[in-house]
């Protein structure tokens, strides 16, 4: 699947090799250590599941996957159920650290293509194959600058989503 850039940077958000996943997890741990925030084993598991998912993944799908991991893992003596509030707190942490994005239209999560880089992104969501691309560009940043500078509006969080059909599905 080749992406034709429609903007400065466009990336498939669900196309990571196992080596890339490992590198992203190690980088996240290191960054959290440097800032003095805890990258707990549960946060790491949730981040890894999001990185491994080939489509945007919802909180309850994550809970199901975590339950399956706990039931099949011989190394995990704790086989208690994973509570939804615990997963939501971990997701909020990953969002605040810039490691993932929440797609509000799908009520699901995807990895950030540029973790730790403060940026504004738009998401291109294919309604046919559910492929998601993250688009970081000057025009997207200009929207944020307009809101702040011209309208005097302080943006706390933004999600720009465009739904349609990707080039591969057309």
N, C-alpha and C positions, 0 to 999 in steps of 0.2 A: 504494500500500500504506500504509494508515494503521495505526499502532500504538495500541492501547488500553493506557494505562499500567497495569501491574500493580504498579508500585512507584514510587518517587520519580522515577527517570529511566530511560527505555527507548529504545534507539536501534538501528536497523538498522545493522550494522557494514559492510555492503557497498554503501552507497548514497551515493557521493560523486561530485559533479560534477567536471569537469576543473578548474574554478576552485578548488574545495575541496581537491582533490589538490595543486595548485600551492601553495596557501596552507599546507597542512600540511607540505609539504616545506620551504618557506622557513622556517616556524616551527621545524621540527626542526633545520635548519642553524643558525639563530640561537641556539637554546637550547644546542646542542652547542658552538658557538663561545664562548658565555658561560661554560660550565663547563670549557672547555679540553679537550674530547674531540673526536676526529676523526669527522666525518660524511663518510666517503670516498665516492667515486663509486659503488663497488659497493654500499655500504650504502644510498645514495640510490636506486639502481636497484631493489634488493630491496624497499625500503620502498614505492616507487612501484608496483611490480608487485602488492604486497599490497593497496595502496589501490585499484588498478584492478580487482582480481579481484572477480567478482560472487558467488563462493563462497569458503569457506575454502580456502587453497592450501597444499599440502605442499612440503617442501624440494626434492624431486626434480622437481616441476612447476616450481618456481622455477628450478632448474638448466636445465631444458629451455627455458624462456622466455628465460633469459639467453643460452643458446647461440644461439637463434634471433636474438636482438637483435644479437649479435656477428657472426653470419654475414651479416646483412642491412645492417648499419651501415657506411656508407662512411667515416664519421668515426672509426671504431675500427680502427686499424691492427693492434691486438693481437687476433688471432682464435683465440688458444689456448683450449682447453677450460676451463670453469669447474670448479674442483675442489670436490667436496662439502664438505671441511673448511672451505674459505674461506667458503662459503655459510652453513654452520652457525655459524661465528664471527660472521658479520654478523647472523644471526638472533638469536644470544645478545646481541649488542650492542643490537639494536633492542628486545629484551625487557627488558634491564637499564635502558634509557632510558625505558621505559614507553610506547613508541610502538606496540607490537603486543602481542597476547596469543597464547598457544599453547593450542589446544583439544586436550587430551590424548586424548580419546575418538576424535577424527578424525585425530590426528597432523598437524594443520594449523595455519595461522596466520591471524589476522584483525587488522585495525587496531584500535587502542584508540580508543574514542569520546571519551575525555577524556585525551588524552596530557598528560603532565607533571603531572597531578593525581594525587596518591597516593590511590588508592581501591581498594576491593574490589568485584569485579563477579561477577555470575552470568550465565551464557550460556544462552539459550533456543535450542535447535537443532532445527529442523524436520526430521524424518526423511523428509518427503515432498519438499519443494522445496529443502532444504539452506540455507534462510535462517537467519541467525544474528542474534540480538538481544542487545545488552549491557544488562544491568539493574544499575544502581547504586542501592542503596537503604539505608535505615536498617536493615531487618532483616538484610541481607547483612552490613553493618558490625557489627551486634550479634553475629553468629556469631564474627567475628574478635575482638571485644572479650571475649566469653565465653572463647574459647580462651586468650587472653593473661591476662586478669584472674582468672577463676575456676579455670581448669585449669593456669595457670602455663606455658602452652605458647607458645613463641615461633615464630610462623609465618614461614617463609622465603619461601614462594611458595604461592599458593592458586589453584585453578581450580575453580569451581563450575559444573557443566554439567547442564542439564536437557534431556533429549531427549524429543521428543513431536511433536505436530502443531500448526502455527501456526493462527491464526484464519482466514487466507486459504485454507488447505488443508482445513479441516474441512468 
